[in-house]
């Protein structure tokens, strides 16, 4: 698995959000391929985080993570992007936890 620089990926994502915020988004621009979104529980377990740690890294409540894992709700587009970054670099989650 190729490890990408998480800060570069995050900055790129933020630039895309800022650049497209005022433009009318097309359907293709706001859709994320289903197969590219890691399953929240699988990703959390892969990174070795408990539910509360994963929620803290994702910036959401524990109940939100539990709803994602039970498939009652879907993560937001921003959360999905962060999940893609964590999937690309599983160590990023621990780095973020140690900074908080």
C-alpha positions in Angstrom: 0.0 0.0 0.0 1.4 3.4 -1.0 1.6 5.9 1.8 0.9 9.4 0.7 1.7 12.6 2.6 -1.4 13.3 4.7 -0.8 17.0 4.8 -0.6 17.3 1.0 -3.8 15.2 0.7 -5.6 17.3 3.3 -4.5 20.6 1.8 -5.5 19.4 -1.7 -9.0 18.5 -0.3 -9.3 21.9 1.4 -8.3 23.7 -1.8 -11.0 21.8 -3.7 -13.6 22.7 -1.1 -12.7 26.4 -1.2 -12.5 26.5 -5.0 -15.9 24.8 -5.5 -17.7 26.4 -2.5 -19.1 29.3 -4.6 -19.5 27.5 -7.8 -22.6 25.5 -8.5 -21.4 21.9 -8.1 -22.1 19.4 -10.7 -23.4 16.0 -9.8 -20.1 14.3 -10.7 -18.2 16.8 -8.6 -20.1 16.0 -5.4 -20.4 12.3 -5.8 -17.8 10.0 -4.3 -17.4 6.6 -5.7 -19.0 4.0 -3.4 -16.1 1.6 -3.7 -13.6 4.2 -2.7 -15.3 4.9 0.7 -14.0 2.6 3.4 -16.5 1.1 5.7 -16.3 3.1 9.0 -16.1 0.1 11.3 -13.5 -1.7 9.1 -11.4 1.5 8.9 -11.7 2.1 12.6 -10.5 -1.4 13.4 -7.8 -1.3 10.8 -6.4 1.9 12.5 -6.7 0.2 15.9 -8.9 2.9 17.4 -11.8 2.6 19.8 -15.1 4.2 18.9 -14.4 7.3 21.1 -11.0 7.8 19.6 -12.3 7.5 16.0 -15.0 10.0 16.8 -12.5 12.4 18.1 -10.3 12.1 15.0 -13.3 12.5 12.8 -14.6 15.5 14.7 -18.0 13.9 15.4 -19.9 12.4 18.3 -19.6 8.8 19.4 -23.3 8.3 18.5 -22.5 9.5 14.9 -19.8 6.9 14.5 -22.2 4.2 15.9 -24.9 5.2 13.4 -22.4 5.0 10.6 -21.3 1.6 11.7 -24.9 0.4 12.0 -25.5 1.9 8.6 -28.4 4.1 9.8 -26.7 7.2 8.5 -23.8 8.0 6.1 -20.8 10.1 6.9 -20.8 13.6 5.3 -18.7 14.2 2.2 -16.0 15.8 4.4 -16.0 12.9 6.8 -15.8 10.5 3.8 -12.7 12.4 2.5 -11.0 12.2 5.9 -11.8 8.5 6.0 -10.2 8.1 2.6 -7.1 9.9 4.0 -7.1 7.6 7.0 -7.4 4.6 4.7 -4.4 5.8 2.6 -2.3 6.4 5.8 -3.7 4.5 8.8 -1.0 6.1 11.1 -2.5 9.5 10.5 -5.3 8.7 13.0 -2.8 8.1 15.8 -0.9 11.2 14.9 -4.1 13.3 15.1 -5.0 11.7 18.5 -1.5 12.5 19.9 -1.9 16.2 18.8 -5.2 16.7 20.6 
